[in-house]
Amino acid sequence: MGVGRYKRLKRESDGLLKIPNIVVSIPKPIEQDYQRGYIIRYFVQKSNDINGIIYEVDSKQYSKLKSSELYTSVSLDWRIGGDPIEIKKSNSASIRIASEVIPKLSLYLPNLLQFHQK
């Protein structure tokens, strides 16, 4: 394919497929979250790559990407308050459920006590 033809096709396709810019967002629990005992975490991964990078995003970006065919998305409740043993059990269960959508999520979340206050 010639360079001219490539540039023409590129120009024509620019309006057809917009690839979103992913901005990683690590949650910062506030006092209200600790009083409630949990936060909601949001994750996305490219739909066509089960071994691809898993991104943690904020709720606003999650809402936009949830309807995208390019990304698989999942949210989960992440317990941050209470007994550490119970927190581990609860967060492990959340990961197990979310892993039905993004199979390797447990590799992204090895610390089941992340954000726990002592």
Secondary structure, DSSP 4 states (H G I P E B T S, - for coil): --HHHHHHHHHHHTTT-PPPPP--------HHHHHHTEEEEEEEEETT-TTSPEEEE-HHHHHHHHT-TTEEEEEEEEE-SS-HHHHHHHHHHHHHHHTTTSTTHHHH---TTTT---
